[in-house]
Amino acid sequence: MPILKTECKEKSIRLVGAKLPIWMHEYLTLYALAKTTTKTRVIQYVLENWIRGEKEKEDDQKLIEEVTKRVNDQRKVQKVSSSFEKYKASIKQELLARGIKDSYVNIIVLDMKDGKSKKT
């Protein structure tokens, strides 16, 4: 357990780290000071507007389908040697660790394909 871990007391909030170019950080800091606001509020405002625009083009279901396709394509490309069930479990663990909602993870895992060609 980390000794110096910082925890957010609000359960509905997550800390998202982002690397920014120095010029962007400097302007963001200057803007926040000049406008008597916080960098967090500025970034939230920008992201809320961006998300609103993106959701009009691609809803959550479309993004879930894209992630599922990536997972299926990656299994074909990597020719993963582990069993399909182990692969599904590792994908599920990775998605959960990245903060994807349980319900979305379950849909993705259920829609995963084994990748074995079945001859009829």
C-alpha positions, 0 to 999 in steps of 0.5 A, a space after each residue: 500500500 503506498 504511503 504517500 498516496 493521495 485519495 480523493 474523498 469524493 467517490 464520484 471523482 477520478 484524478 486523470 493525469 495528462 502530460 502537457 507541453 510547457 507552454 500549455 501548462 504556463 498559459 493554463 496556470 496564467 489563465 486560471 490565476 487571471 480569471 480567479 478559477 482553477 486549472 481543474 475547472 478550466 479543464 473540466 469545462 473544455 472536456 465537458 464540451 468536447 465529450 458533448 460533441 463527441 457523443 453526438 457523433 459516437 455514443 457509448 455503444 459505438 465505442 464499446 463495439 470499437 473496443 471489442 473489435 480491437 480486442 478481437 483483432 489484437 488476438 488474431 495479430 498476436 496469436 495469443 497462446 493462452 486459452 481463450 478463457 485466460 485471454 478473456 480474463 486478462 482483457 477483463 482485468 485490464 479494462 477494469 484496471 483502466 477504469 471502464 465500467 463493469 457493465 461495459 467490460 461485461 459486454 466487451 468480454 461477452 462479445 469477444 470471439 475465440 478467433 478460431 476458424 470453424 470449417 463447415 
